[in-house]
């Protein structure tokens, strides 16, 4: 027995993958989720939506609920920078006519040598920093410039910087809460268990799902082991233990996670973890009790 749709889908996925290795994706209608890709192997990287994950040294951010959402977010946040949006492989030539973005000064125009390679790479680094840190490096830089302008009594410039900061926040509000650099997409997913007063944990590690493991919160059961220690014993191995199901392509787990997260009838709780992957046990226990209280 299972206690949630996610757990049922997980076991259905594993069973289909085992019994129908050639056709399980079609049977389950698995489709790769939409991501944003920063193609670092290109001399002049660009950022664009994709459904393909390759081991090519690129950076991937997601998952997004749909391509239109990813396209709108990428288009709006790229307005804050001057990274190119053309799809051609560039061979810089002063005779190149450029495009509308270069004419509007919204691109550094490497196509006609409007910048050096180093200047373009610096802009790429700013874009990556924006994506990796939810826009905070750009916000802090603009806030510092605004403060300096105000101190210098340059109020018109300060007002322009204030509007730019508001634009950044407006863009950031479009980003779904789960979207991360896939290498840093770490979380604990909590669902109701099949047994009374129990919860099931999945650990999201770099976008892959690991688990499930079950924790009983029945206070009538005497246990010499504290909840804190039980969480350690359940969750710590999931961060390290490879298993057969994890040999699947990463996008399959990411697809299941995105399907759960963006579902209109989603149940359960998602606790996002930072780069250290340290789990706040007290907060996690509160989420567990909240989840059980909702179903009582």
KACORUR-V269276 format. One record per helix or strand of 2 or more residues. SS is the DSSP state (H for helix, E for strand). FROM is the first residue (numbers start at 1). TO is the last residue. If there is no record, write none. Layout:
# KACORUR-V269276
SS/FROM/TO
SS/FROM/TO
This chain:
# KACORUR-V269276
H/5/19
H/24/28
E/34/38
E/47/50
E/59/64
H/67/78
H/100/103
H/110/112
H/117/132
H/136/151
H/155/172
E/180/181
H/182/184
E/187/192
E/198/205
E/208/216
H/227/239
H/244/247
H/250/261
E/269/272
H/281/295
